[in-house]
Amino acid sequence: MNADALLRVTKALRLRLEQVAGIGKVFVGPLDDPDAAGASLILFLYRIMPNSSLRNREHRVASDVPPPPVVVFNNSLPLDLYYLVTVGTTPGSDEEALLETLGGAMQALQLDPELTGPDVGFETVHVSFDPLSTEETSRIWALFPTANYRTSIAYLASPVWIDPQLPAAVGAPVVVDTLKSGSRIDLPAEMQ
């Protein structure tokens, strides 16, 4: 993916959650944002970490226009994205309805944990439940002192690749071997 990888994955995850909560019922952003009022679910990207197991690997991507059939990026940055999914503050909704929406979101992500297709640049990003300790949850909510605590769960989206703008140049394949072992090469006079 390109530099817009974080945005693409966040939008794809929001679309997945909107299948449960309803169109326009998932707010992406801070938990205390006034624009989050009326949202059934709030999706907040709270941590971005390099993926340690993929960090020094090349990233292979199917080419849009072969040849070559695969484009190889050597300096890509593989990331793990950590999201907090929180019940919203929809006016008139009771706690039971909000918890039912949260349970539906968990069910949807468990049944289909892969984000794929054009929304994520034809990559595959796996979304998995990430259990948080009470201490970790408290630290996240401490970032928003004006927001009242609400039931929250965390998800990990991985790997999310940020590739260089252009892949490394690939040399042309050798078509004919013009050098024979033991043979002498005569250079033109201007190159001697």
LINWOWO-V375377 format. One record per pair of residues at least 6 apart in sequence whose C-alpha atoms are under 8 Angstrom apart, sorted by the first residue. I is the first residue (numbers start at 1). J is the second residue. D is the distance in Angstrom with one decimal. If there is no record, write none. Layout:
# LINWOWO-V375377
i->I j->J d->D
i->I j->J d->D
This chain:
# LINWOWO-V375377
i->1 j->120 d->7.5
i->1 j->121 d->5.8
i->1 j->123 d->7.6
i->1 j->160 d->7.7
i->1 j->161 d->5.7
i->1 j->162 d->5.4
i->1 j->163 d->5.8
i->2 j->161 d->7.7
i->2 j->162 d->5.4
i->2 j->163 d->5.5
i->2 j->164 d->7.3
i->2 j->165 d->7.1
i->3 j->162 d->5.8
i->3 j->163 d->7.2
i->5 j->120 d->7.2
i->5 j->160 d->6.7
i->5 j->161 d->6.9
i->5 j->162 d->6.3
i->6 j->160 d->7.5
i->8 j->119 d->6.2
i->8 j->120 d->5.5
i->8 j->121 d->7.9
i->9 j->115 d->7.8
i->9 j->119 d->7.5
i->9 j->120 d->5.9
i->9 j->125 d->7.9
i->9 j->160 d->7.8
i->10 j->45 d->8.0
i->11 j->119 d->7.8
i->12 j->115 d->6.9
i->12 j->119 d->6.0
i->12 j->120 d->7.0
i->13 j->115 d->7.5
i->14 j->26 d->6.5
i->14 j->28 d->7.4
i->14 j->43 d->7.3
i->16 j->108 d->7.7
i->16 j->109 d->7.7
i->17 j->26 d->7.0
i->17 j->105 d->5.8
i->17 j->108 d->7.7
i->18 j->24 d->7.1
i->18 j->25 d->6.5
i->18 j->26 d->6.1
i->20 j->101 d->6.8
i->20 j->104 d->6.1
i->20 j->105 d->5.9
i->20 j->108 d->7.5
i->21 j->40 d->6.2
i->21 j->41 d->7.1
i->21 j->101 d->6.1
i->21 j->105 d->7.5
i->24 j->39 d->7.6
i->25 j->38 d->7.3
i->25 j->39 d->4.6
i->25 j->40 d->5.2
i->25 j->41 d->6.6
i->26 j->39 d->5.5
i->26 j->40 d->6.1
i->26 j->41 d->4.8
i->26 j->42 d->5.6
i->26 j->43 d->6.9
i->27 j->35 d->7.9
i->27 j->36 d->5.7
i->27 j->39 d->5.8
i->27 j->40 d->8.0
i->27 j->41 d->6.4
i->27 j->42 d->4.8
i->27 j->43 d->6.1
i->28 j->42 d->5.9
i->28 j->43 d->4.8
i->28 j->44 d->5.9
i->29 j->36 d->7.9
i->29 j->42 d->7.1
i->29 j->43 d->6.3
i->29 j->44 d->5.1
i->29 j->45 d->7.4
i->30 j->44 d->5.9
i->31 j->42 d->6.8
i->31 j->44 d->7.1
i->31 j->144 d->6.9
i->31 j->147 d->6.8
i->32 j->144 d->6.2
i->32 j->146 d->6.7
i->32 j->147 d->5.2
i->36 j->42 d->7.1
i->36 j->88 d->7.3
i->36 j->89 d->7.8
i->37 j->88 d->7.3
i->37 j->89 d->5.9
i->37 j->90 d->6.4
i->37 j->91 d->7.9
i->38 j->88 d->7.0
i->38 j->89 d->5.9
i->38 j->90 d->4.1
i->38 j->91 d->6.2
i->39 j->88 d->5.2
i->39 j->89 d->6.3
i->39 j->90 d->5.6
i->40 j->87 d->5.9
i->40 j->88 d->4.5
i->40 j->89 d->6.6
i->40 j->90 d->5.8
i->40 j->98 d->6.6
i->40 j->101 d->7.3
i->41 j->85 d->6.7
i->41 j->86 d->5.6
i->41 j->87 d->4.7
i->41 j->88 d->4.7
i->41 j->101 d->7.8
i->41 j->102 d->7.3
i->42 j->84 d->7.8
i->42 j->85 d->5.6
i->42 j->86 d->5.1
i->42 j->87 d->6.3
i->42 j->88 d->5.9
i->43 j->83 d->6.6
i->43 j->84 d->5.8
i->43 j->85 d->4.8
i->43 j->86 d->6.7
i->44 j->83 d->5.4
i->44 j->84 d->5.1
i->44 j->85 d->6.6
i->45 j->81 d->7.0
i->45 j->82 d->5.9
i->45 j->83 d->4.4
i->45 j->84 d->6.4
i->46 j->82 d->6.0
i->46 j->83 d->5.8
i->46 j->84 d->6.7
i->46 j->140 d->7.6
i->47 j->81 d->6.2
i->47 j->82 d->5.1
i->47 j->83 d->7.2
i->48 j->79 d->6.7
i->48 j->80 d->5.9
i->48 j->81 d->4.9
i->48 j->82 d->6.3
i->49 j->79 d->5.6
i->49 j->80 d->5.2
i->49 j->81 d->6.6
i->50 j->77 d->7.1
i->50 j->78 d->5.8
i->50 j->79 d->4.4
i->50 j->80 d->6.0
i->51 j->78 d->5.4
i->51 j->79 d->4.9
i->51 j->80 d->5.6
i->51 j->158 d->7.9
i->51 j->159 d->7.1
i->54 j->78 d->6.3
i->55 j->77 d->6.7
i->55 j->78 d->6.0
i->57 j->74 d->7.1
i->58 j->72 d->6.5
i->58 j->73 d->5.6
i->58 j->74 d->4.6
i->58 j->75 d->7.0
i->58 j->76 d->7.0
i->59 j->72 d->5.8
i->59 j->73 d->5.0
i->59 j->74 d->6.5
i->59 j->76 d->6.4
i->59 j->161 d->7.9
i->59 j->163 d->7.9
i->60 j->70 d->6.3
i->60 j->71 d->5.7
i->60 j->72 d->4.6
i->60 j->73 d->6.4
i->61 j->70 d->5.5
i->61 j->71 d->5.2
i->61 j->72 d->6.4
i->62 j->69 d->6.0
i->62 j->70 d->4.5
i->62 j->71 d->6.1
i->63 j->69 d->5.2
i->63 j->70 d->5.0
i->63 j->71 d->5.5
i->71 j->167 d->6.8
i->72 j->167 d->6.2
i->72 j->168 d->7.1
i->73 j->163 d->6.6
i->73 j->164 d->7.1
i->73 j->166 d->8.0
i->73 j->167 d->5.0
i->73 j->168 d->6.3
i->74 j->167 d->7.5
i->74 j->168 d->7.0
i->75 j->163 d->7.0
i->75 j->164 d->6.6
i->76 j->161 d->6.5
i->76 j->162 d->5.6
i->76 j->163 d->4.4
i->76 j->164 d->6.1
i->77 j->161 d->5.6
i->77 j->162 d->5.0
i->77 j->163 d->6.4
i->78 j->159 d->5.9
i->78 j->160 d->5.6
i->78 j->161 d->4.5
i->78 j->162 d->6.4
i->79 j->158 d->6.6
i->79 j->159 d->5.6
i->79 j->160 d->5.0
i->79 j->161 d->6.1
i->79 j->162 d->7.8
i->80 j->156 d->6.6
i->80 j->157 d->5.9
i->80 j->158 d->4.8
i->80 j->159 d->5.7
i->80 j->160 d->6.4
i->81 j->156 d->5.6
i->81 j->157 d->5.1
i->81 j->158 d->6.5
i->81 j->160 d->7.5
i->82 j->154 d->6.9
i->82 j->155 d->5.8
i->82 j->156 d->4.7
i->82 j->157 d->6.5
i->83 j->154 d->5.5
i->83 j->155 d->5.2
i->83 j->156 d->6.4
i->83 j->157 d->7.8
i->84 j->152 d->6.6
i->84 j->153 d->5.8
i->84 j->154 d->4.5
i->84 j->155 d->6.5
i->85 j->152 d->5.6
i->85 j->153 d->5.3
i->85 j->154 d->6.0
i->85 j->155 d->7.6
i->86 j->102 d->7.7
i->86 j->150 d->6.6
i->86 j->151 d->6.0
i->86 j->152 d->4.4
i->86 j->153 d->6.5
i->87 j->98 d->6.0
i->87 j->99 d->7.1
i->87 j->101 d->7.9
i->87 j->102 d->6.4
i->87 j->150 d->6.4
i->87 j->151 d->6.1
i->87 j->152 d->6.7
i->88 j->98 d->7.2
i->88 j->150 d->7.9
i->109 j->127 d->7.1
i->109 j->128 d->7.6
i->110 j->128 d->7.5
i->113 j->126 d->5.7
i->113 j->127 d->5.0
i->113 j->128 d->6.6
i->114 j->124 d->6.4
i->114 j->125 d->5.7
i->114 j->126 d->4.7
i->114 j->127 d->6.1
i->115 j->123 d->7.9
i->115 j->124 d->5.8
i->115 j->125 d->5.1
i->115 j->126 d->6.3
i->115 j->127 d->7.4
i->116 j->122 d->5.8
i->116 j->123 d->5.7
i->116 j->124 d->4.8
i->116 j->125 d->6.6
i->117 j->123 d->6.7
i->117 j->124 d->7.7
i->124 j->159 d->7.8
i->125 j->157 d->6.1
i->125 j->158 d->5.3
i->125 j->159 d->5.7
i->125 j->160 d->6.4
i->126 j->156 d->7.9
i->126 j->157 d->5.5
i->126 j->158 d->5.3
i->126 j->159 d->7.0
i->127 j->155 d->6.5
i->127 j->156 d->5.5
i->127 j->157 d->4.4
i->127 j->158 d->6.6
i->128 j->155 d->5.5
i->128 j->156 d->5.3
i->128 j->157 d->6.6
i->129 j->153 d->7.8
i->129 j->154 d->6.2
i->129 j->155 d->4.6
i->129 j->156 d->6.4
i->130 j->153 d->7.6
i->130 j->154 d->5.2
i->130 j->155 d->4.9
i->130 j->156 d->5.9
i->131 j->153 d->7.3
i->131 j->154 d->6.4
i->131 j->155 d->8.0
i->132 j->153 d->7.4
i->132 j->154 d->6.8
i->141 j->147 d->7.8
i->141 j->149 d->6.9
i->179 j->185 d->8.0
